[in-house]
Amino acid sequence: MASCSQVVLLVLAVSSFCWGESTAAVTVPTADLLHWSSLELGAMISWNIDTMDGIQGCQSSLTSLPDPSLFDGAKGVNFESWARIMQAAGVKYSVLTVKHGCGFTLWEPKVVNITGLPHYNYSIAANHFFFGRNLVDEYYSAMKKYGIRPGFYYSLGSNAYLGVYGGKVTPNGTVPLPGQVLLSEEEYYELVYQHIEELATTYPDMYEFWFDGGVPPYAQAKLAKLFAVKIPHVVAFQGFGLTKNVIRWPGTESGHPTQEMWSTTDSYGDPSPNGTYWYPGECDTTVQFGDQWFYNGHGWARSLDELKGVYHDSVGNNCNLMLNFAPDSSGNVHYEQTYRSFGDFVSMCYPSNAKYYPAYARTPPLKDNTSFFLQSEATTLIDRLVLMETQTKGECILSYDVFVYHKEELVFFSSGKWIAHKRILLLPKPFEMDTVQVRVNKHHDNCIPAMELIAATQCDYYQPY
């Protein structure tokens, strides 16, 4: 395992203060979304019939459905081994592809009153080695045992088994592929509702539900009632119209978002400092090269140095990181050392337990330009800063400057717009410092700026990117 010989952290915890009068409403997050942001690191587990067939999804051009017998080699799958590797990587929550684009499900769904589909035959139950097993149950139990909050990925807009591609149901009169069943649009979305209702009823404490491609408007009202009753605290990726606990896609799967990463968005879902919706971002990315989500067998993975850069550009830029795990057709997780080394890097450079911070101070605001200070009793060598805004009353800070001083001499300056849950600033080189000043230049009129954390850190893992 990788090690970090020295980590120095200096911290400022700042109490709330108040001045002026409120003039306009500021968007406030739910408690569930605040908690979700605090976890910072999740796992997208891409493992389904796609894995067994060596593909990345079932496209409309396919000539036959992947056969359930392809799952034969996975009969010894051990979900606890997955959980142990995720735990070592620092993962706090996960989602499993319980149904991807091929339509194959990792549990045997119940079907009620759908004329064209008396039974859902394209599931793990169609493989004789897995008859009587519920892989969703096994995954869920393993994650909870190791303290990882479990959730589900469900591709609503694609289901090759039922002839649904890109959100469009195959037109009436089309000749189905062998083993394929074609439904009307009404029947299909009723089945989708039944699938999600079954998962919500069986696993009411699920943490995140991942809608790849979102949910069409005509399917939202019924699902919204289900969410409100069965899973009111779940966080929904692209769950617009279903719940207040919505998280959004930042527009790239590279792990390096180019959008402004405000926690709030406008009515179109675009990030905005004056947004009326609290939709923080989740940065999903692969460990395999080439945007390959399901295991491809090539053995090419991104380096630890590249994943460090991904962490800084996602978690260090107010975006939870959803890191891909792609077990192979036997259920084995590859690149284990990469995941473990990544976890070592995060835990040693950015420890989360405040009791390990050696120094802190509280400072009141200074007139119009409100400044927070971190002052060290002794000169300290640093190579990065960690800033965290208190967001319980909203995303208050709209513009800020950071000054780093050593013996009253300015050695580093940076400016930015949002701080939100977390910003990590990498210095161009290590500097000696004794004072850090964070000056708030602009904030919402009725929102009281407060800092959760200011840390000056030196970590031997540092590499310029």
C-alpha positions in Angstrom: 0.0 0.0 0.0 1.2 3.5 -0.7 2.1 5.7 2.3 2.3 9.4 3.1 5.2 10.2 5.4 4.0 13.6 6.5 0.7 15.4 6.4 0.3 18.8 8.1 -3.2 20.3 8.5 -4.1 23.6 10.0 -7.8 24.4 10.3 -10.1 27.3 10.9 -13.7 26.6 12.1 -15.7 29.8 11.9 -19.0 30.6 13.7 -21.9 32.3 12.0 -22.3 36.1 12.1 -24.9 38.5 10.7 -25.2 42.0 9.2 -27.6 43.9 7.0 -31.2 42.8 6.2 -32.6 40.1 3.9 -33.8 41.3 0.5 -34.4 38.1 -1.5 -34.9 34.4 -1.2 -31.9 32.1 -1.4 -32.2 28.5 -2.4 -31.7 26.2 0.6 -30.7 22.5 0.4 -32.5 19.6 1.9 -30.8 17.8 4.8 -30.6 14.7 2.6 -28.6 16.6 -0.1 -26.3 18.2 2.5 -25.6 14.7 3.8 -25.0 13.4 0.3 -22.5 16.1 -0.4 -20.6 15.3 2.8 -19.9 11.8 1.6 -18.0 13.0 -1.5 -17.1 9.6 -3.0 -19.4 7.0 -4.5 -19.1 3.9 -6.7 -20.9 3.1 -9.9 -20.8 -0.7 -10.2 -21.2 -1.7 -13.8 -22.0 -5.4 -13.8 -24.8 -7.0 -15.8 -25.4 -9.2 -18.8 -23.3 -6.6 -20.8 -20.2 -7.8 -18.8 -20.8 -11.4 -19.7 -21.2 -10.6 -23.4 -18.2 -8.3 -23.5 -20.2 -5.3 -24.7 -20.9 -1.8 -23.3 -24.7 -2.0 -23.8 -27.4 -3.3 -26.2 -27.9 -1.0 -29.1 -30.9 -0.9 -31.6 -28.6 -2.6 -34.2 -28.3 -5.9 -32.2 -29.6 -9.1 -33.9 -30.1 -11.1 -30.7 -30.3 -10.6 -27.0 -27.3 -11.8 -24.8 -28.2 -15.2 -23.5 -28.8 -15.6 -19.7 -26.5 -18.7 -19.8 -23.6 -16.2 -20.1 -23.9 -15.7 -16.4 -22.8 -19.3 -15.7 -19.2 -18.2 -14.9 -20.4 -15.8 -12.2 -22.0 -18.3 -9.9 -19.2 -17.8 -7.4 -19.5 -14.0 -7.2 -18.7 -12.6 -3.8 -20.2 -9.2 -3.2 -18.3 -8.8 0.1 -15.0 -8.8 -1.8 -16.3 -5.8 -3.8 -17.3 -4.0 -0.6 -13.9 -4.5 1.0 -12.1 -3.0 -2.0 -14.6 -0.1 -2.1 -14.1 0.5 1.6 -10.3 0.7 1.1 -10.9 3.2 -1.8 -12.8 5.5 0.5 -16.2 4.8 -1.1 -19.2 5.9 1.1 -22.1 4.9 -1.2 -22.7 2.9 -4.3 -25.1 2.1 -7.1 -25.4 -1.2 -8.9 -26.7 -1.6 -12.5 -29.7 -3.7 -11.5 -31.1 -3.1 -15.0 -29.0 -1.7 -17.8 -29.8 -1.1 -21.5 -30.2 -4.8 -22.4 -33.2 -5.1 -20.1 -31.7 -7.9 -18.0 -32.4 -7.6 -14.3 -30.4 -8.9 -11.4 -33.5 -9.9 -9.6 -36.7 -11.7 -10.7 -39.3 -8.9 -11.0 -42.9 -9.4 -10.4 -45.4 -8.4 -13.1 -49.0 -7.4 -12.4 -51.7 -6.9 -15.0 -49.6 -6.2 -18.1 -51.4 -8.0 -20.9 -48.4 -8.3 -23.2 -46.0 -9.5 -20.5 -47.4 -12.1 -18.0 -43.8 -12.8 -16.8 -40.5 -10.9 -16.9 -38.4 -13.7 -18.3 -35.2 -11.8 -19.0 -33.6 -11.9 -15.5 -31.1 -13.7 -13.4 -33.7 -16.3 -12.6 -33.4 -17.5 -16.2 -30.0 -18.9 -15.4 -30.3 -22.3 -13.7 -27.2 -21.6 -11.5 -28.9 -18.6 -10.0 -32.4 -20.0 -9.6 -33.7 -18.9 -6.2 -30.9 -16.3 -5.8 -31.5 -12.6 -5.6 -28.3 -10.8 -6.5 -29.7 -7.5 -5.6 -30.3 -8.8 -2.1 -26.7 -10.1 -1.9 -25.2 -6.9 -3.1 -27.4 -4.8 -0.7 -26.4 -6.9 2.4 -22.7 -6.8 1.5 -22.6 -3.1 1.1 -24.4 -2.5 4.4 -22.1 -4.9 6.2 -19.1 -2.8 5.2 -20.7 0.6 5.9 -21.3 1.5 2.3 -24.8 3.0 1.6 -26.3 1.0 -1.3 -28.4 2.2 -4.2 -29.5 1.3 -7.7 -28.9 2.3 -11.3 -31.9 1.8 -13.6 -31.8 2.7 -17.3 -35.4 3.8 -17.8 -35.0 4.9 -21.5 -33.4 1.7 -22.8 -34.6 -1.9 -22.6 -33.6 -4.1 -25.5 -35.6 -7.1 -24.2 -38.7 -4.9 -24.6 -37.6 -3.1 -27.7 -37.0 0.3 -26.1 -34.1 2.3 -27.4 -33.3 6.0 -26.6 -36.5 6.4 -24.8 -38.6 5.3 -27.7 -40.8 2.2 -27.7 -40.6 0.0 -30.9 -43.5 0.8 -33.2 -46.5 -1.5 -33.3 -46.2 -4.1 -36.0 -42.4 -4.5 -35.8 -41.2 -8.1 -35.9 -39.5 -8.9 -32.5 -36.1 -10.5 -32.2 -36.0 -14.0 -30.8 -36.9 -13.8 -27.1 -37.9 -10.2 -27.4 -41.3 -8.9 -26.2 -42.8 -5.6 -27.5 -45.1 -3.5 -25.4 -47.1 -0.4 -25.9 -45.7 2.8 -24.4 -48.4 2.7 -21.7 -47.5 -0.9 -20.8 -43.8 -0.2 -20.8 -44.0 2.7 -18.4 -46.4 0.8 -16.2 -43.8 -2.0 -16.0 -41.1 0.6 -15.2 -43.2 1.8 -12.3 -43.7 -1.7 -11.1 -39.9 -2.4 -11.1 -39.1 0.8 -9.2 -42.0 0.2 -6.8 -40.8 -3.3 -6.0 -37.2 -2.0 -5.4 -38.5 0.9 -3.2 -40.8 -1.4 -1.2 -38.1 -4.0 -0.6 -35.2 -1.6 0.0 -36.8 1.6 1.5 -33.5 2.8 3.0 -31.7 2.8 -0.4 -29.4 5.8 -0.6 -29.3 6.8 -4.3 -31.3 6.0 -7.3 -29.6 6.6 -10.7 -31.8 7.4 -13.7 -29.5 7.2 -16.7 -31.1 9.7 -19.1 -33.6 11.0 -16.7 -37.3 10.5 -16.5 -39.8 11.7 -19.3 -42.4 14.2 -18.1 -45.3 11.9 -18.6 -43.8 9.3 -16.3 -42.9 11.7 -13.5 -46.2 12.3 -11.6 -46.8 8.7 -10.7 -43.2 8.1 -9.7 -43.1 11.3 -7.7 -46.0 10.0 -5.5 -44.1 6.7 -5.1 -40.9 8.5 -4.0 -42.8 10.7 -1.6 -44.4 7.7 0.1 -41.8 4.9 -0.1 -38.4 6.5 -0.4 -38.7 10.2 0.6 -35.0 10.5 1.6 -33.4 8.9 -1.5 -31.1 11.0 -3.6 -32.1 10.8 -7.3 -29.5 11.3 -10.1 -31.4 13.1 -12.9 -34.6 12.6 -10.9 -36.1 15.9 -12.0 -39.8 16.1 -11.2 -39.6 13.2 -8.7 -38.2 14.7 -5.5 -36.4 17.7 -4.0 -33.3 15.5 -3.5 -32.1 15.8 -7.1 -28.4 15.6 -8.2 -27.3 16.4 -11.7 -24.8 15.4 -14.3 -22.0 17.9 -15.0 -21.9 17.3 -18.7 -18.8 15.0 -18.9 -17.7 11.5 -17.9 -14.1 12.5 -17.8 -14.1 13.4 -14.1 -12.9 16.9 -15.1 -16.0 19.1 -15.3 -15.8 22.3 -17.3 -19.1 23.8 -16.1 -19.2 26.3 -13.2 -20.0 23.9 -10.3 -22.5 25.9 -8.3 -24.8 23.8 -6.1 -27.8 25.6 -7.6 -29.3 25.6 -11.1 -31.8 27.5 -13.2 -35.1 25.9 -14.4 -33.2 24.3 -17.3 -30.8 22.5 -15.0 -27.8 24.7 -15.8 -25.6 25.7 -12.9 -26.2 29.3 -11.7 -25.3 31.4 -8.7 -28.9 32.6 -8.6 -30.5 29.3 -9.3 -33.8 28.4 -7.8 -33.1 24.6 -7.6 -30.5 23.0 -5.3 -29.1 20.4 -7.7 -25.5 19.6 -6.9 -23.3 17.8 -9.4 -22.1 14.2 -9.4 -19.0 13.5 -11.5 -19.1 10.0 -12.9 -16.0 8.6 -14.5 -14.3 5.3 -15.3 -11.1 3.8 -14.1 -10.7 1.8 -17.4 -9.4 3.8 -20.4 -11.7 5.0 -23.1 -14.9 5.6 -21.2 -15.4 1.9 -20.8 -18.0 1.3 -18.0 -18.2 -2.5 -18.2 -15.1 -4.7 -17.9 -13.5 -5.0 -21.3 -10.6 -7.3 -20.6 -7.9 -5.0 -22.1 -6.2 -4.5 -18.7 -5.7 -0.7 -19.3 -6.5 1.5 -16.4 -5.9 5.2 -15.6 -2.9 5.9 -13.4 -3.1 6.9 -9.8 -1.7 10.4 -10.7 -4.5 10.8 -13.2 -7.1 9.8 -10.5 -5.6 12.3 -8.1 -6.3 15.0 -10.7 -9.8 13.7 -11.1 -10.3 13.9 -7.3 -9.1 17.5 -7.2 -11.3 18.5 -10.2 -14.4 16.8 -8.8 -14.5 16.6 -5.0 -12.2 19.6 -4.9 -14.6 21.5 -7.2 -17.9 20.9 -5.4 -18.8 17.7 -7.3 -19.2 14.3 -5.7 -17.0 11.7 -7.4 -18.8 8.6 -8.7 -15.9 6.2 -9.5 -16.6 3.2 -11.7 -16.0 -0.3 -10.5 -16.3 -2.9 -13.3 -16.1 -6.5 -12.1 -15.4 -9.1 -14.8 -17.6 -12.0 -15.9 -16.6 -14.1 -12.9 -17.3 -11.2 -10.5 -13.7 -10.3 -9.8 -12.7 -6.7 -9.4 -9.6 -5.7 -11.3 -7.2 -2.8 -10.6 -7.5 -3.5 -6.9 -4.2 -1.9 -6.0 -5.2 1.3 -8.0 -8.3 1.6 -5.9 -6.5 1.0 -2.6 -3.7 3.5 -3.4 -6.3 6.0 -4.3 -8.0 5.5 -1.0 -4.7 5.9 0.8 -4.1 9.2 -1.0 -7.5 10.6 -0.1 -7.4 9.5 3.6 -3.8 10.7 4.2 -4.0 14.0 2.3 -7.5 14.9 3.2 -8.5 13.3 6.6 -12.1 14.0 7.5 -12.0 13.7 11.3 -11.7 17.2 12.8 -10.0 15.8 16.0 -6.8 15.4 14.0 -6.6 19.1 13.2 -3.8 20.7 15.3 -5.0 24.3 15.3 -8.1 26.4 14.7 -9.4 30.0 15.2 -12.6 32.0 15.0 -12.6 35.5 13.5 -15.4 38.0 13.1 -16.1 39.8 9.8 -14.4 43.0 8.8 -16.8 45.7 7.6 -18.0 45.2 4.0 -15.4 42.8 2.8 -15.8 39.8 5.1 -12.5 38.0 5.8 -11.8 34.7 7.6 -8.3 34.0 8.8 -6.2 31.0 9.6 -3.1 31.8 11.6 -0.4 29.4 12.5 1.7 29.8 15.6 4.8 28.6 13.7 5.8 28.8 10.1 4.4 25.9 8.2 5.3 24.5 4.7 2.1 24.0 2.6 1.3 22.9 -0.9 -2.6 23.2 -0.9 -5.6 24.8 0.7 -9.0 23.2 1.4 -12.0 25.5 1.7 -15.5 24.5 2.8 -18.5 26.8 3.0 -21.3 26.2 5.5 -24.3 25.6 3.3 -27.2 25.0 5.7 -28.7 28.4 4.8 -27.8 28.3 1.1 -24.8 28.9 -1.1 -24.0 32.4 0.1 -20.5 33.2 -1.3 -20.5 34.4 -4.9 -16.9 35.7 -5.1 -13.8 35.4 -3.0 -10.0 36.0 -2.8 -7.4 33.9 -1.0 -4.2 35.4 0.3 -1.3 33.3 1.8 1.3 35.2 3.8 4.6 34.4 5.3 6.0 37.0 7.8 3.6 39.6 6.3 4.8 38.9 2.8 2.2 37.7 0.2 3.4 34.4 -1.2 0.3 33.2 -2.9 -3.0 34.7 -4.3 -6.0 33.1 -5.9 -9.6 34.2 -6.6 -12.8 32.3 -7.3 -16.5 32.4 -7.5 -18.0 29.4 -5.6 -16.7 27.6 -2.6 -19.9 25.6 -1.7 -19.2 22.2 -0.1 -15.5 22.0 -1.0 -12.8 23.7 -3.0 -9.2 22.4 -3.1 -6.6 24.8 -4.3 -3.2 23.3 -5.4 -0.3 25.7 -5.0 2.2 25.9 -7.9 4.9 24.9 -5.4 5.3 24.5 -1.6 5.3 27.7 0.3 6.1 28.6 3.9 3.1 30.3 5.5 1.8 31.7 8.8 -1.5 33.3 7.7 -4.3 32.5 5.3 -6.9 35.1 4.5 -10.2 34.2 2.7 -11.9 37.4 1.7 -15.6 37.3 0.6 -16.0 40.0 -2.1 -19.6 39.2 -3.0 -22.4 37.3 -1.3 -26.2 37.0 -1.5 -27.8 39.9 0.4 -29.9 37.8 2.8 -27.5 34.9 3.2 -24.9 35.0 6.0 -21.5 33.8 4.8 -19.9 31.2 7.0 -16.9 28.9 6.6 -17.1 25.3 7.7 -13.3 24.8 7.2 -10.1 26.4 6.0 -7.1 24.1 6.0 -3.6 24.6 4.9 -2.0 21.3 4.0 1.3 19.8 3.0 1.2 16.3 1.6 4.0 14.2 0.3 1.7 12.8 -2.4 1.7 16.2 -4.2 2.5 16.1 -7.8 2.0 19.1 -10.2 -0.5 18.2 -12.9 
